[in-house]
Every structure is written in C-alpha cells, then in structure tokens.
Amino acid sequence: MRTAAFERKTKETDIRLCVCLDGSGKTELATGVGFFDHMLDAMCRFAQFDLALTCAGDLEVDAHHTVEDVGICLGKAIREALGDRAGIHRVGSAYMPMDEALAFTAIDVSGRPYLAFSADFTAPMCGTMDTQLAEEFFRAVTVNAGLTVHINLLAGRNDHHKMEAIFKAFGLALRDAVRLDARIQGVLSTKGALD
C-alpha cells in the first residue's frame, strides 16, 4: 500500500493528513470549509484515494491559507507515497460531466511541475470557498507533487457543478496516472528518469 503522512504547522494553518493511493475513496475531512471538504471528498472518491485530513486555519481572515496549504501538504504526501515512481502508468486523462458542466484534465507524473488552468466562474463564492481558490489548490498540489497538469472547463453554467466536475476529473486522471502496471519496468521514460 502506497501511503504517506504529512504534518505542517505555520502561523496560518495547522494541518495533519494521511493519504493512501491504493484505497477505496474513503475520507475523513475537517478543514472548516464545508464546500472544500465536499470537493476533496469527490476528488478522492474518483481517484480511489483514502484521505484523512484535519486543518485548523485562520478562517477569520478567509479560506485562502487553508485551501492553499492543504494543497501543499497533499502534494508533498502524494510525492512521498509514489516513492521512486517505478512501475506507474505515469500519464492519465479524463473527461468528467456534471449535469451541464464538462471538465477535462490531463496529468503527467513527470517530476516537472506545471499547471495550465482554464476555468471561469460566475460567482465569487461557492459556500465559504472563494472560487478563485480552485486554481490555487491545484497549483499547490501540482508544484509539491511534481506533476504536469492541464485542467480545462469545457462547459457549464452552475459554479457548483463546474467546480465539482473539475475536482472529479482531476481525481480520475490522477487515479489513472499513478496506477501500477506490471509491464512497466522502472520508470516510464525515454531518458530513464522522471525529473
């Protein structure tokens, strides 16, 4: 089982999490931002990752530090759980429809962090989460896990549906990218390394 635990405490957040890449999508989430918990749960269910997460953040300011710092910690934990990345499929992509919304995500576990994020939201907030924080979360995960990620929102009117489609598409693509394939010896790379 590929698992990792990570803790991070700053003046803005106190985070503890444990992730299992070979799970069944079970989550225990307490970030203090209900909509963010809902999105993380959706992502993990489609990724089939188990995630236990607590975060005490400075929500009296806003949710920015909580969402971004959870992304940092989750990215670092994913990177640790992947180890040397030997035998993984490496690349994954997925379309995710959510009613009228449609999102597409492509991921390469390349070791070279890059995020291309293309999504527009109508409302400033979904629950108590600023819609702008979706990009901040995925950037934090991308940089700290060492991923190349392209996220494109292709259709949608309802911001809740759009956001959920994005998180689920990311989960599906990541599930495919980190899956083990017995046919792959070492890392899947023409140069013999993922950096």
MOHUZI-V632827 format. One line per field, one symbol per residue. ss: DSSP state (@ for helix, = for strand, . for the rest). phi: phi as a letter, one per 20 degrees, with the letter a starting at -180 (. if undefined). psi: psi as a letter, one per 20 degrees, with the letter a starting at -180 (. if undefined). A space follows every 50 residues. Layout:
ss: ???
phi: ???
psi: ???
//
This chain:
ss: ..=======...========......====...@@@@@@@@@@@@@@..= =======......@@@@@@@@@@@@@@@@@@@.....=..========.. ========.....=====......==..==..@@@@@@@@@@@@@..=== =====...@@@@@@@@@@@@@@@@@@@@.=...............
phi: .ecbdbcbccfdbcccbcccfdecnecccbendgffgfffffgffffmee bdbcbddeffeaegfffffffffffffffffflemfnefmdbbaececle ebcccccceendfbcdccbdceefcdmddffffgfffffffgfeemddcd cceeaqceffffffffffffgfffgffefecffeemeebfenbdb
psi: porqqpqppaihqoppqpqoilbjjpqopniinghgggghggghghikqp pppqpormihfajghggghgggggghgggghhcjjpjqhgpqqqqoqndi qpqpppppmhiopppoonpqqgqhqocjpphiighgghggggghilqppp ppohrqhphgggghgghggggghhgghiqqohiopbqnphijqn.
//
